[in-house]
Amino acid sequence: MRDTANRLDPRVRAALALAYLVGAWQWAAFFSYGRDTFMLAHDWIRVGYYFAAVRDAIRDGVLPLYYAAGIDGEWVNFYWAHPDTPLLPHLFFLHWLRPTTFIVLTALVLYSVGFAGVLALARRYRLSLLPTLLMLLLFLGNGYLLGHLRVGHVAWLASFLLPWWCHYTWALADGEPLPRTSLVLGGLLAVVLLDGGTHFALWCWLFLAVIAVTRMSSAGAIVTRAACWFVLFGAIRLVPTLTVFPLDVVTHFAWMGGYSWASAWAALIGGQPALAPFTPFPWELDAYLGAPLVVFLLVFGLLAPFFLPERRRHLSLLAAVAFFLFAMSGDWLAHVRDRTGLPFIGGERLPTRMIIMPIVVLAVQACWALQRVLERVGARGRRVLAGSAAALLLVAAAQLHAYAVLCRPYSSLPQTVPQPHLPAVPSGTGWGTMPIALVTSDPLEQKRGVTFEAIYVQAIKMGSLFTAVGMILAVMSLAQERSSPELPPSD
């Protein structure tokens, strides 16, 4: 077993290159190679409205302030302030690309970034080829991601960035922070936020808060600085969102509840076909891995690290996911929300989505533990364990490939891009029921001489100013480091 960092080994490079190409083909096939064969059902329709608004805004040279939607009963919504809409510069490519082509190219780019992040984790923990391939499968091909993208949760593409978040967060949990950790973490989670992955950004910050407490001497100040960078970089989205919507606007949504033991088992072992008896929305509970990978995560991800070095890191990581395990079980989160009124908790009407955080933790720990065990057993034990890991990899890859085929968002009908509907005069009932808020203010209504629309635009300008300041400060910080080579790089 050779270290994946050994770039002179052509077999390792060839195996990783093949794994990359297979994964890229898998995702390209998942999205029908960019052909017009999806975006016609579930939330893909909403994504079509997002992109139609952006394309019109680019054509007219204006900001995409609103998008129109004909589902869920809403009439028009705030594009810039909606937490799920993408705001990254790659949206300009919609001027030339069809939405389906744009989706598949975005997925492949983010997949490539995630692949590089897994390799960075593998180098840091000196993983050999088999643990690295297992980590690639767990991060970049899991059923949780497939299930959500099946129904058009395009913001879930941001989860491809989680390997890089793990790379820096695990170093904090080790008490060995990497250079420029605060800047990288703040910037990375801001990108996740601006790509629509608001849930992922919030969950990652909750996780980091626990790491900061358990590693106060080495992580507390770093996480605090990272949060400051995040606020600056993400202000272009945060200021409009928090101006338009109060913090608890989503509490009026129907509570869908968390997992029971039976539904959690069905989600992990059987996927959406097994979840049909539990909910009419099986993708919201989907966490399919298949029985072999679930056993691997429990044995090597949960139990084995207790008998290996770095137990303190393992305890810190388990403490960080304890909230997620609590929140996604039954109706516990609803009870906390109703009794405390804590901000943002009301936004999690679907706590089952949080299951990705325990999966991520156990995935990294399992692959790390497998490598440490391989290094400790004798030659015969190593052969047996490596053979078992190879068999696990093949079986799990076949299962997840079959599940990816099952989950492909496909329609035989030609794809149509919905056009924005922006009437000049709002309806007499105001803006109607929105997907995240009940807004009763008319955008043209004046209060003290200022329209609600003007407040919205000013919030965008203010957020853009803060983000520009943050980027300038980041460039100045990096330039200062390079001009002072005698000083060690900051966190």
N, C-alpha and C positions, 0 to 999 in steps of 0.2 A: 504494500500500500504506500503510495507516494504522496507527498504533500502537494496540494493543488497550487501552492505558490511556486513550485519548481517548474519554471517555464521551459526548462531544457528537456523535459520529458515529453516527447511528441505524442505518446499514447494518451496522456492526461489531456493535453491540448486538443487532440482529435476527439476524445470523448466529450469534452465540454463544448466544443464547436458543434458536434452532432446534437448534443442535448439542446443547445441554443436553437438550432435550426428546426428541430422537432417541435420545440415549444412555440417558435414563431409560426410554423405551419399550423399548429393546433389552434392558435388564436386567430390566424387569418381565416382558417376554415370555419371557426366558430362564428365569425362575422361575415360569412359567405364571400370572402375575398373582396369585400367592398361592393358587391353587386347590390342592385336594388331589390333585395328580398327580405328585408326586415324593416323595423321602425313603423309597423302598422298595428301594433297591439300593445296593451298594457301601457307602461310609462314611456315606451319608445315614442308614442304619439306626443307626449309632453316634450321630449327631447327635440322632436321635429319643430315644435313651436319655439323652443329656445333658439334653434339654429336659424329659423326663418326670421326671427327678430334681429339676430346678429347680422344676417346677410342684408337685410333691408337697411340696417343702421350703417353698415360699411358702404353700401351703394349710395346712401343719401349723405354720408359724411357727418353723421350725428351719433350721440351716445345711445346704446341700446337700453333705454330707460324702462320700457315695459315689454312684456310679451303677452300675447293673447292666447287663451286656451279655452277649448270647448269641452273639457272634461272636468269632473268633480264639481261642476256647477259654477266655476269661476268665470268671470268675464274678462278681466285683464289683471296682470300682476306685475310687480316690481322686478324687473330682470336683475338690476344691479344689486339689489338688497336681498334677493332670494338666496338662502344659504346653499342651495343645490346647483345653482347655475355656474358654468365655467366662466372665468374672467381672465385667463392667461392669454398672452399675445398670440399663441398659435391659432386663435379663433380667426385671425385675418385670412388664413388659408381657405376659410369657407367662401371667400370671394371667388375662388377658382375651383374648389372641390365640391363634389356632391356630398351631402351629409353622411351617407353610408361609407364613402371612401374616406372621408375625414375621420370617422369613428375607427375604422380598421387601422389607419396610419397612426392615429393617436395611441391606440392600444399597443401597437408594435413598438412605438418609441418608448412608452412607459414600461412595457415588458422588458425591453433592452436595459433600461435603467435599473429595474428590479433585478434582472439577471446579474448585472455588475455589482449590485448591492449584496447579493448572496455570495458572490465570489469574494467580496471584501470581508464578509463575516467568516468565510472559510479560511482565508489567509490569516486573519487575526487569531483564530483558534486552531490553526494548523490541521484542518480537516483533510482527510484523504478523499479519494474520488467518490466512494460509495456514500459516506455521510453528506458530501456536498450535493450529489445528485438527489438524495432524499430531501435535503433542504430545498432544493430548487423545485421539486415536485410539490412540497407542502406549501411553499410560499406562492408559487406562480401558477398552480393548476388545481387548487383546492375547490371543492364543491360549493363552498360559501360564495366565492367570487363568481363561479359559473352560474349559480342560481340567481344571484342578484342581477347580473348582466343579462340573463335570459329575458327578464321583464323590463329592461330599459333603465335600470338604476346606473346610469352612466357615471355618476360620481364615484362609484365603486372602483373605477379604473385607478383612482388615487391610491388604492391599497397596494399597487405595484411598487410604491415608494417605501413601504414599510421595512424592507430589508435594510435600507440605509438608516432609517430611524433606529432599528435594532442595533446596527453596527455601533452607533454612538451611545445609545442608551445602555447597552450591555457593558461598555467600557466604564460608564458611570457606576453601574452596579458593582463592577470589579474594584472600584476605587482607583481606577487608572484612566482618567479622562483623556481623550484624544485631543490633539491640537485643534483649536478653533471650534470646540464642541458647542459653545453657546451660540455662535454665529450660524453654524451649520444647522443645528436643531431648530433655531428660530426661523431660518430661511426655508428649511425643508418643510416644516409644518405650515408655514405660510403658503407655500406652493400647494400643499394638500388642501388647505382651506380655499385657495383661489381656484382650484380645479373642481370645487364643489364638494370635496370630502370633509364637510364640516364635522360630521360625526366622528370620523377618524381623528381629526385634529383634536377635538375635545377629549376623546378617550386617551389619546397619547399624552395629553397634558395631565390628566388625572393620574395616569401611570407614573409620569415623571415626578409628580408631586410626592408620591409615596417613596420613590427612589431618593428624592432629595431629603426626605425626613430620615430614612433609614441609613443614608450615607451623608449625613449633614456636613461632616468635616470636608468632604471632597466634592460633593455634588450640590449642596444647597445654593451656594452663590452662583454656580454655573447655570443651574436651572432657572434661577431668578433672572440672570442676564439673558438667557435664551428667551424667556417670556417677554422681556422688553423688546428684543429684536423681533419676535413674532408679532407683537402689537404694532410695531412700526411698519413692518413689511406687509402685514395683513390689514392695515387701517383702511386701505382702499375698498375692502369688503366690509370690515367691522363697523366703521362709522356709519355708512348708509343703512346697514342692517339694524343696528341698535338705535338708529334715529327713527326708522320707520316702524319697527316692531318692538314692543316691550319684551322683557326677557322671558315671560311666561305665556307667550301668545299661543303656544300649541296645546295648552292644557285642555282646550275645548274639544280636541280630537278624541275619537273613540279609543279607549284603552284596549290593546290587543293582548296584553298579558305576556308572561314569560314562559319558560319551559317547565314542564313536569318531567319526572324521570322517564316516563314512557315516550314523550315527544322528543326529549333530548336524545334518547337512544335511537329513535327512528330518524332523527335529523342527521346523526353521525354515521349510522350504519346503512340506512336505506335511502336517504335523500328524499326528494319530492314525491316519488310514488308512494313511499311509506308514510308520508306526512298528510296525505289526503284526508284520512279520518279525523285529523286534529284541527284543521283550519282550511278555509277556502283560499287562503293566501300562503301556500306551502313554501314559496321562496323566502318569506320572512323568517322561517324557522330553519331554512336549509343550512346545513353545515357538513355536507357529505364528505367523508374521507374513506369510508370502507372499513371493515373490521380489522384487516391487517395493520393499517396505519393507526387506528385507534389504539390497538394493543401496544404498538410500538411507542406511541406517545405516552401512554400510561406507565409502561415499564421503564423506558429509558428517559422520558421527559419528566415524569413526576417522581418516580421512586429511586432510580439509579443515582441521581445527583446527590442524594442524602449520604451515599456511601463513597463519594468521590470528593476530591478537594473542591474548594470554592463553595462550601455549604452556605456560607453567609450570603453569597450572591443569590443562591437558589432560594433562600428564605426571603430575601428582599423582593425577588421577582414574584414569588407566591403571594407575599403580602400585597404587592401592587395589583394582582389580578383578583384578590379576595373581593373587592367591591363589585367587580364585574360578575363574579360567580353569584354573589348575593343578589345583585340587581336583576339578573336575567332569570331568576328562579321564581316562578309563580307570580304573585302580585305584590311582592315585598317593596319594590320600587314605588308602586302606586301609593302604598301606605306611607312611605317616607315623604313622598311628594305632597300628599294631602295634609300631613301633620306638620311639616316644616316650612313648606313654601319656598324651599331653596331654589335659587335661580338655575336655569338650564335643565334641571331634573325633569320639569314638565315637558321638555322637548323629546324625551325618550319614551314615546308611547309604544315603541317596539323594542323592548329591552333584549329580545332574542338576538338582535343584530350585534350585540356586544360579544357574542361567543368567539368572534375572531381574535380577541385579545388573549384569552387563555390558549387558543390554538397556536398563536404566534409564539407565546412564551414556551409552551411545551415543545414546539417544533425546534426552536433553537437549542433548548436544553437537551432534547433527545439526540440530536445530531452531535452535539458536543460530547454528551455522555457516551454515545456509541464509539466515538473516536478514542476517548480516554480508556474505555474497556478494551478496545482493540490493541492499544499500546501496552496494556498490563497483562493480558493473557499470554500463554505460551504459544508456540508455533502451531500446534495442533488445534488449540482452542481458537486461534486467530483464523485459521482456515475454515473452521466450522461456523464461526460467527460471521465472517465475511461472506461465506456462501449463503447463509440465512439472510443476511442483509441484501445480497444481490437478488435472491428470490423474492424478498419483500418488495424491492424496488420494481421488479418486473410485474408482479401481481398488482401492486398499487397503481403503477402507470397504466396498465391495461384497464383497471376499474375506472380510473379518472378519465381516461380517453373515452370509454363507453359513456360515462356520465356527461362529458362535454358534448358528445354527439346528441345525446338525449336533450340537452339544455339549449341547443342552438336556437337563437331567435330567427325563425324562418317563416316566410309567408310566400305563397305562390302568386300573390297579387303584385302588380307593379307598385313601387314605392312612390308616394306623393308627399311633397313637402307642404305642410299647411302654411297658408299665408297669414301674416299678422292682421288682426282686426282691431283697428284703433279709431273708433268713432270720435268725431270732434266734440260731441256733446255727451257727457256721461249719462248713464241711465238714471232715472229718478230715484232708484234705490241706492245710490252711491256706487261703490265698487263691488258690491256683492260679497259672497263668501269666498275667501281665498283659500288656497291649499294650506297655508300656515297661519293665517290670521283673519279675523273678521274686521275688516276695515270699513268704518262708517263715514270716513271723510271723503268728500268729493275732491278730486285733484285740482279742480279749478275754484274750489271754495276759498274765500279770503278770510283770514283771521288777522286783525290788526294790519291790514294792507298787504299781507303776504299769503300767497297761495300754498297749498300743501305740496304741489308739484315743485314750487321754487325751493321749499325746504329740502325736498328730496335731492334736487340738483346741487344745492349748496353742500349737503352732506357728502355727496360724491366728490365734489371739489376739495372739501376739507380732508377727506380720507386720502385722496390722491396726493395732497400736499404732504401729509404725514409719511406716506409711503416713499415719496421722493426724498424726503429728509432722511429716512432710514437707509435708503440705498446709497445716498451720498456718504453718510456716516460709515456704512459698511466698507465702501471703497476706500475711504480715508483710513480706516482701521487696518485694512489689508496692506495699503501702501506704506503705512507706518511700520508694520512688521517687516516688510521687505527692505525698507531703508535702514533697519536696525538689525543686521544679521547676527550681532553678538548676543542679542536677547533671544531666549527660547520662545517659540510660538505660543501665543496665548491660547486659552481654552476656546 
